[in-house]
Amino acid sequence: MNRLTAVVFALLVSLVAGCGGMTQGTSAAAAAIVHIHEQMNQGQFEEIWNESDAKLRAATPKEKYLEFMNAVKKKLGKVVSSQNAGWRVNNINATTSVIMTEKAKFEQGEGTEVFTFVMDGEKAVLVGYNIQSRDLVVK
C-alpha cells in the first residue's frame, strides 16, 4: 500500500467513526427531549435546571429560568406531541454539541423548540432551550 492510499484509508476510517458519533448524539438528544418534555408536563422545572449543563445555569439565573418555564406551561399547557424538524451535530475541540429543532403541539397552542445539548460520554446534557410560539406571546 503506497503512502497516499494509506492516508486516504485513514481519513475514511476517521470519517466513518465520526458519523457514528453523530447518530449516537442525535439518539441521545432525542431521548433527552422525551425526558425533558415529561418533566415539563409534571412541572419539574427545577429538576431540568439541576440536570442541565453548567453553561446553561451560568447564562440564566435560576429564578428567571423557572419564571420562564412556568410561563410556558401556564400559557401553552402540557406538551401533547413533538416531531423532529431538523438537527445539527458539531464537534469542535473534542466537544460534541447537538442542536435539535422540534415542532411541538401543546394543549393550548404550538411552537418550535430548539434544544442545544453537549455530549457527556453517551448522555446529552441540556445547554440551551428556546421556544418560538405565537401562542406564547398572544395568550
Protein Blocks (a to p, Z undefined) as FASTA:
>chain_A
ZZklmmmmmmmmmmmmmmmmmmmmmmmmmmmmmmmmmmmmnopamlmmmmpcfklmmmpc
fklmmmmmmmmmmmnopafbdcdfbdcdddeehiacdddddddddfkbccddddddddeh
jaccdfbdcdddfklmmZZ
